[in-house]
Amino acid sequence: GSQDDYDDDDEGGGTPFEAATGVISILYETSWEPAFIHFNSPEQSGWTDSPGMKMKTGELPNHKIFSITASNLEFVLNDGEYEWDKPSFDANYFIGSPGSYILKNGKLEKVR
């Protein structure tokens, strides 16, 4: 979409761009190189193929970043090989609404 194609089927006109698109952004602090995110969201047709999508490297080498347009996101992280990061043996990380999040040492925190 170019700047001028705002159609009027959008909820509540005049919402800021970010809010309207509903982007979930994750900054993941890890020593893994590379790091992958394996995820599922209502907008997807199911989980990504393992190991998932390779995360981009942020401003620091141990910062891995990932953004997706989604209303919520269920995910786990891995190093593309054998190591997985999930909150517990049989659980996945879950983000229930768009925003920016930081994940480090198994703790997910919303920053905005």
N, C-alpha and C positions, 0 to 999 in steps of 0.2 A: 503493500500500500504506500502510495505517495502521500505527501502532506495533505493534499486537498480532497482525499476521498473519504471524508467522514460520512458514513451513512447514518440514517436516523433510527435504525433499529437498535442502537446502543442504549443501554439503560441510562437514565438520568444524564442527559446531555451536560457538557461542561465539567465532567469529572476530569481530573488530571490524567494525562496519558498513561502513567504507570498504573494507576488504579483501574483504569478501563481495561488494560490488557491482562492484568492479573499475573504478574511475573513472580516466580519463586526463585530467589538467588541464594546459593549456598557457598560459603567460604569454609573450606575444610582444611584444618591444620594437620599435616601428616608428613612423615618422613618418606612416604612411598613415592617412588618415581618410576613409572607414572602411577596415577591413581585413577580408578574407574568408578563410575556410579551406575549401579544397576537399579532401575526404577520402574514404577508403574504409576499412572495417573488416570483420572477419568477420561482425559482427552486422548489417551493412548489406547491402542487395541490390546493392551496387556503388557506384561513385563518386557523390557528390552532383552535382546539375546545376551547371554552371559559372555564376557564380563560386564557388558553395558557400554556406556560412553566414556571416552577418555576425558578427564577434566583438564581444563586449561590451567596453566601456572599463573598465579597472581603476582603481586608486586614482590613478594618474598618467595624464595624457592620452595618453602614448605607450605605455601598457601596454594591450595587448589580450588578453582572456582567453577561453578556450573550454574547456568540460568535456564529456566524453561517457562513457557507460558502454560500454567496449569492452575486449577482451583485447589488441588491438594496433591500431595506427592508422598508415596511410600517408597523407601529406598534403603539400600545397603551399599557399602563401599568395599572395594577390593583392590589388590595390587596387580590384577590381571593374571595372577598365578594362583596361589593357594591361600593367601592371607585375606580374611574378611573382617570388616568392621561392622558389627551390628550391636544393638543395645543389650541383647541377651541371646542365648543360644537359639531360642525359637521365636524371636521377635525382630521386627524391622523398624527403622527410623520412620517417623511419620510427621509430615508438616501439613497442618489442616487449613492453612490459608496463605495467600500470596504475601510476600514480604522478603526481607533479607535476613538470613540466618547464618550463624557461625556454629560449626561443629568442631569441638576439640575434646580429646580425652573422653569420648563417649557421651558428651553433654551437648545438647542442641539448644541454642539460645537465639531468640528473635532480637535482631538489632533495630529493625524498623519495619 
